[in-house]
């Protein structure tokens, strides 16, 4: 993993390469981006969701990923979540000056999703969602949980995701990824009122 953060003076960005017997992934992430996504994976629905996450979070994200999709999409989705969590954590460096917390509601037509984040260095994940279908096209909806859980674990953030209601599974998941982008953008943004890290412990 390459950490391109330098005491808060350089761009907050990082990159990682991960190669296993199941996947081969190269991923680069910039916190302070322009919403530019360059996505090449074997999972088209995940490409769509990552594009939304990037655009609405004003990040820059590049992903090249190949996996054993002849088995299923599980390993590819899981490992991209792992890699994205790692680069988020690395890019944030010492976390000085960040807002730390955010809570965002996003509607997508009839669906409403909420994402709450604490950039706490204490990984925790809560997920409340009931979807009307098990698949969106060929995409297994269970993999949304897998992706978000691994992202929260590797980024070492507290992440709560609540889908309050909806009728269309695609809309409901889309609202989640848009809200994730907006919430992470807010939580990682610099607050000029914050001196050091936003914690009474003095460290995050």
C-alpha positions as CSV (number, residue, x, y, z in Angstrom):
1,X,0.0,0.0,0.0
2,X,1.2,3.5,-0.9
3,X,0.4,6.3,1.5
4,X,0.5,9.6,-0.2
5,X,-0.6,11.6,2.8
6,X,2.2,13.7,4.4
7,X,1.3,15.3,7.6
8,X,-1.8,16.9,6.2
9,X,0.1,19.0,3.7
10,X,-0.2,16.7,0.7
11,X,-3.3,15.4,-1.0
12,X,-5.2,12.9,1.1
13,X,-4.9,9.9,-1.1
14,X,-3.7,6.4,-1.1
15,X,-3.4,3.3,-3.3
16,X,-3.3,-0.4,-2.8
17,X,-2.6,-3.6,-4.8
18,X,-4.1,-6.9,-3.6
19,X,-3.6,-10.2,-5.4
20,X,-4.8,-13.5,-4.1
21,X,-5.8,-16.8,-5.7
22,X,-9.3,-15.4,-6.0
23,X,-8.9,-11.7,-7.0
24,X,-6.4,-9.2,-8.5
25,X,-7.1,-5.6,-7.5
26,X,-5.4,-2.2,-8.0
27,X,-7.3,0.6,-6.3
28,X,-6.5,4.3,-5.8
29,X,-8.6,6.7,-3.7
30,X,-8.5,10.5,-3.1
31,X,-10.5,12.0,-0.4
32,X,-10.4,15.5,-1.9
33,X,-11.3,14.8,-5.4
34,X,-13.8,15.9,-8.1
35,X,-16.1,12.9,-8.4
36,X,-14.1,11.1,-11.0
37,X,-14.5,7.4,-11.1
38,X,-12.5,5.0,-13.4
39,X,-13.9,1.6,-12.7
40,X,-13.1,-1.7,-14.4
41,X,-14.4,-4.7,-12.5
42,X,-16.2,-7.9,-13.4
43,X,-19.3,-6.8,-11.4
44,X,-21.3,-4.2,-13.4
45,X,-23.8,-3.4,-10.6
46,X,-20.9,-2.7,-8.2
47,X,-19.4,-0.5,-10.9
48,X,-22.6,1.5,-10.9
49,X,-22.8,1.8,-7.1
50,X,-19.1,2.8,-6.8
51,X,-19.7,5.5,-9.5
52,X,-22.5,6.9,-7.4
53,X,-20.5,6.8,-4.2
54,X,-17.6,8.6,-5.9
55,X,-19.7,11.2,-7.6
56,X,-21.8,12.1,-4.6
57,X,-18.8,12.1,-2.2
58,X,-16.7,14.2,-4.5
59,X,-13.9,11.7,-4.3
60,X,-11.6,10.3,-7.0
61,X,-11.6,6.5,-7.3
62,X,-9.8,4.2,-9.7
63,X,-10.5,0.4,-9.5
64,X,-9.2,-2.3,-11.7
65,X,-10.4,-5.7,-10.4
66,X,-10.6,-9.2,-11.8
67,X,-12.0,-12.1,-9.8
68,X,-13.3,-15.7,-9.9
69,X,-16.8,-14.6,-11.0
70,X,-17.2,-18.1,-12.6
71,X,-17.9,-19.1,-9.0
72,X,-19.8,-16.0,-8.0
73,X,-19.2,-12.3,-7.3
74,X,-18.5,-12.7,-3.6
75,X,-14.8,-12.6,-3.5
76,X,-14.5,-9.7,-5.9
77,X,-17.0,-7.6,-4.0
78,X,-15.6,-8.5,-0.6
79,X,-12.0,-7.8,-1.7
80,X,-12.9,-4.4,-3.2
81,X,-14.5,-3.5,0.1
82,X,-11.3,-4.5,1.9
83,X,-9.1,-2.5,-0.4
84,X,-11.4,0.6,-0.3
85,X,-11.5,0.5,3.5
86,X,-7.7,0.3,3.6
87,X,-7.0,3.2,1.4
88,X,-9.6,5.4,3.2
89,X,-7.9,4.8,6.5
90,X,-4.4,5.4,4.9
91,X,-5.5,8.5,3.1
92,X,-6.9,10.1,6.2
93,X,-3.5,9.9,8.0
94,X,-3.6,11.3,11.5
95,X,-7.2,12.6,11.0
96,X,-6.3,16.1,12.3
97,X,-8.9,18.7,11.6
98,X,-11.7,16.4,10.3
99,X,-15.3,16.7,11.4
100,X,-15.3,13.0,12.3
101,X,-19.1,12.5,12.5
102,X,-21.9,12.6,9.9
103,X,-25.5,11.5,9.4
104,X,-27.1,11.7,5.9
105,X,-30.5,10.8,4.6
106,X,-30.8,10.2,0.8
107,X,-34.1,9.5,-1.0
108,X,-34.2,7.7,-4.3
109,X,-37.7,7.9,-5.6
110,X,-39.8,5.8,-3.1
111,X,-36.7,4.6,-1.2
112,X,-35.1,6.3,1.8
113,X,-31.7,5.4,3.2
114,X,-29.6,6.8,6.1
115,X,-25.9,6.4,6.7
116,X,-24.3,7.5,10.0
117,X,-20.5,7.6,10.3
118,X,-18.0,8.1,13.1
119,X,-14.3,8.1,11.9
120,X,-13.5,6.6,15.2
121,X,-10.6,4.2,14.7
122,X,-13.1,1.7,16.3
123,X,-14.5,-0.5,13.5
124,X,-18.2,-1.3,14.0
125,X,-21.0,-2.0,11.5
126,X,-24.8,-2.0,12.0
127,X,-27.1,-2.8,9.0
128,X,-30.8,-2.5,9.0
129,X,-32.3,-3.3,5.5
130,X,-35.0,-5.5,4.2
131,X,-35.1,-5.7,0.4
132,X,-38.1,-7.0,-1.7
133,X,-35.8,-9.1,-3.9
134,X,-32.7,-11.2,-3.5
135,X,-31.1,-10.0,-6.7
136,X,-30.7,-7.0,-8.9
137,X,-30.1,-8.5,-12.3
138,X,-27.4,-11.1,-11.6
139,X,-26.1,-9.2,-8.5
140,X,-26.7,-11.0,-5.1
141,X,-28.1,-8.4,-2.7
142,X,-26.4,-10.1,0.3
143,X,-23.1,-8.7,-1.1
144,X,-24.1,-5.2,-0.1
145,X,-23.7,-6.2,3.5
146,X,-20.4,-8.0,2.8
147,X,-19.0,-4.9,1.0
148,X,-20.0,-2.4,3.7
149,X,-18.9,-4.6,6.6
150,X,-15.4,-5.1,5.1
151,X,-15.1,-1.4,4.3
152,X,-16.0,-0.4,7.8
153,X,-13.6,-3.0,9.3
154,X,-10.6,-2.0,7.2
155,X,-11.3,1.8,7.3
156,X,-11.7,1.4,11.1
157,X,-14.9,3.5,11.1
158,X,-18.2,3.1,12.9
159,X,-20.8,2.7,10.2
160,X,-24.6,2.5,10.6
161,X,-26.7,1.9,7.5
162,X,-30.5,2.0,7.7
163,X,-32.8,1.6,4.8
164,X,-36.0,3.0,6.2
165,X,-38.3,1.9,3.4
166,X,-38.6,1.3,-0.4
167,X,-40.2,-0.9,-3.0
168,X,-37.5,-1.2,-5.6
169,X,-34.4,-3.0,-4.5
170,X,-32.2,-1.2,-7.0
171,X,-33.4,2.2,-5.7
172,X,-32.9,1.2,-2.1
173,X,-29.3,0.1,-2.7
174,X,-28.6,3.2,-4.8
175,X,-29.8,5.4,-2.0
176,X,-27.4,3.6,0.4
177,X,-24.3,4.2,-1.8
178,X,-25.2,7.8,-2.4
179,X,-25.7,8.4,1.3
180,X,-22.4,6.6,2.0
181,X,-20.6,9.0,-0.3
182,X,-22.2,12.1,1.2
183,X,-21.7,10.9,4.7
184,X,-18.0,10.0,4.3
185,X,-17.4,13.3,2.5
186,X,-18.9,15.2,5.4
187,X,-17.2,13.2,8.1
188,X,-13.7,13.5,6.5
189,X,-14.0,17.2,5.6
190,X,-11.7,19.6,7.3
191,X,-13.4,21.9,10.0
192,X,-11.3,25.0,10.6
193,X,-12.6,25.1,14.2
194,X,-11.0,21.7,15.0
195,X,-7.6,21.9,16.6
196,X,-5.7,18.6,16.3
197,X,-8.0,15.6,16.3
198,X,-11.7,15.8,17.4
199,X,-11.3,13.5,20.4
200,X,-10.8,14.1,24.1
201,X,-8.3,11.3,24.0
202,X,-6.1,13.3,21.8
203,X,-5.8,10.6,19.1
204,X,-8.1,8.7,16.7
